[in-house]
Amino acid sequence: MSEMPAAHAAARELPPLVELTQLQQRGVDCVFCGITLVPGDVTDLGDQLADVFGTAVTWFPRAHPRCLGGVS
């Protein structure tokens, strides 16, 4: 799994949590394209905080490097 530099993390805004499937929220599917991720073709976007009905929750989005403008 590749690590994304903090400067690159701000390059693309994450979709709203409520618009994502459970698998995208859990980091199983790409947060941008929705396709299932495979080992070696993943960028961890870091822990994210979201307000869900007044409660702060942590979620763990991941993406394909190509969805972030990288090469995969």
Secondary structure in CASP SS format (residue, H / E / C, confidence):
PFRMAT SS
TARGET T0000
AUTHOR 0000-0000-0000
METHOD secondary structure of the structure
MODEL  1
M C 1.00
S E 1.00
E E 1.00
M C 1.00
P C 1.00
A H 1.00
A H 1.00
H H 1.00
A H 1.00
A C 1.00
A C 1.00
R C 1.00
E C 1.00
L C 1.00
P C 1.00
P C 1.00
L H 1.00
V H 1.00
E H 1.00
L C 1.00
T C 1.00
Q H 1.00
L H 1.00
Q H 1.00
Q H 1.00
R C 1.00
G C 1.00
V C 1.00
D E 1.00
C C 1.00
V C 1.00
F C 1.00
C C 1.00
G C 1.00
I C 1.00
T E 1.00
L C 1.00
V C 1.00
P C 1.00
G C 1.00
D C 1.00
V C 1.00
T E 1.00
D E 1.00
L C 1.00
G C 1.00
D C 1.00
Q E 1.00
L E 1.00
A E 1.00
D E 1.00
V E 1.00
F C 1.00
G C 1.00
T E 1.00
A E 1.00
V E 1.00
T E 1.00
W E 1.00
F C 1.00
P C 1.00
R E 1.00
A E 1.00
H C 1.00
P H 1.00
R H 1.00
C H 1.00
L H 1.00
G C 1.00
G C 1.00
V C 1.00
S C 1.00
END
